[in-house]
Amino acid sequence: MEKLIELYKSWCGEVPASTERIAGAGSNREYYRLIGEDGFSVIGVVGTSRDENHAFVYLAKHFAERQLPVPNILAVSEDGLRYLQGDLGSTSLFDAVAGGRNAGGRYNQREKELLVRTIRQLPNIQIRGARGLDWQNCYPQPEFDEDSVLFDLNYFKYCFLKPSELDFHELKLEANFRLFAKDLTSEKTDSFLYRDFQARNIMLDPNNNPYFIDFQGGRKGPYYYDLASFLWQASARYSNKLRRDLVAEYYDALKQYTEVPSVRHFVGRLSLFVLFRTLQVLGAYGFRGYFERKKHFLDSIPPAMDNLRELLKLGDDVFPYPYMMDMLRRLTAMPRYAHIEEPAITRADGYKTTDSKVYPSHPQDGPATFSKYDGKGPLRVRVFSFSFRKGIPEDTSGNGGGYVFDCRSTHNPGRYEPYKKLTGLDEPVIRFLEDDGEILIFLDSVYKLADAHVQRYIDRGFTDLMFSFGCTGGQHRSVYSAQHLAEHIHEKFGIEVDICHREQGIEQTLEARK
């Protein structure tokens, strides 16, 4: 850090007034925001590889000369381990479209426009950025070739496929890997392969114009790779329609920079790279998840496997590698990846124990014991809506039971301006939620669980049962859910139901029917 401050001083003439560490992603480089007395800030980078730093500095300067949207290089240390670059702010495309991603892929119009603007800029850096570029400055290699493809395919084999314990013929698979690698590298193009083109590496200026960062791993290669990497990123959960629209936008933009193949040829080639990129990321998820035990990467495996299942539906005509395709189908059908409920309990250490040795009941065991609250009656149900930010409602009955449901998995009308000042009791919000349908599927499961529980409590003469629904602000989804469950229970069982929309300051009692 001291040497970075020295570099800043030699460039600026004074030490920074303040510094702040910027969280990195997956690399070993360290990033700092250095702020001067006048408030002007730059980004300081400390790397561990001179060659990697050199690649970024060279590419950034080259792209800047081509007038591409990249950070300016301001100063580089003599040893090449530190450099200063322009500060593009703190808003990444990843942050800007977080709402759609968190809503399970339901991107609003503004988010879609940002994605379109970004994808149309990609050919700019791929084609214009490649002109006059000295590929020998790329790191760790100058070109995408068969060896690099085979490296990634074997990464998938050793870090994901073998830990899955799927039985496969290694020589047959290797033969198909080589055919696959040959096809991926058969179409030579003089374009820049960004390699790590993802939403985290796109910064947005105040006018939402995209700027590119973290391209130090780029090299000469086919432009299909970056498109596949961006649109089939598992966690983004882009719908098939949105993907098709963005592919069309990219194809249209690409025509402005170079001669393009037919749509049919383009889509066929893109499919190969989508499959390759899917296997590549599964290898990374396997290593980071199974071996390094990082939860984020383990959580990323199911959506990546869903992508793979969709690809396999395209068939052997698109992917002419019979043994590899057979192996991938068997892989996606394995219980651990197929979401098939197994008659087993998985322990925290990964081992499974069956529940088949549970002892049957025996008359000598005696009668079941019951609660001291049995037979008191009548049952009163309390239903709350709340914001998770303000904590779960307290159970004042002293029973400490009941249910807490998280509504945040459903589409949030609060993300849209027309509904921000309304609640889940207002007709426009009710119509939005019911037209969308997610909340209805969610509540259908809640009703089944609640009905069984309420009936059992009535049978046993219990006096109190509590249901709570939480969402982000306690205003839309939780209010809707709490109100509808309360009315459902009251209509079906005729018992007293007390409703409290805590964050809205609304309380209501549905009296028991006589």
Secondary structure, 3 states (H helix, E strand, C coil): CHHHHHHHHHHHCCCCCEEEEECCCCCCCEEEEEECCCCCEEEEEECCCHHHHHHHHHHHHHHHHCCCCCCCEEEECCCCCEEEEECCCCCEHHHHCHHHHHCCCCCCHHHHHHHHHHHHHHHHHHHHCCCCCCHHHCCCCCECCHHHHHHHHHHHHHHHHHHHCCCCCHHHHHHHHHHHHHHHCCCCCCCEECCCCCHHHEEECCCCCEEECCCCCCEECCCHHHHHHHHCCHHHCCCHHHHHHHHHHHHHHHCCCCCCCCHHHHHHHHHHHHHHHHHHHHHHHHHHHHHCCCHHHHHHHHHHHHHHHHHHCCCCCCCCCHHHHHHHHHHHCCHHHHCCCCCEEECCCCCEEECCCCCCCCHHHCCCCCCCCCCCCCCEEEEEEEEHHHCCCCCCCCCCCCEEEECCCCCCHHHCHHHCCCCCCCHHHHHHHHHHCHHHHHHHHHHHHHHHHHHHHHHHCCCEEEEEEEECCCCCHHHHHHHHHHHHHHHHHCCEEEEEEHHHCEEEEECCCC
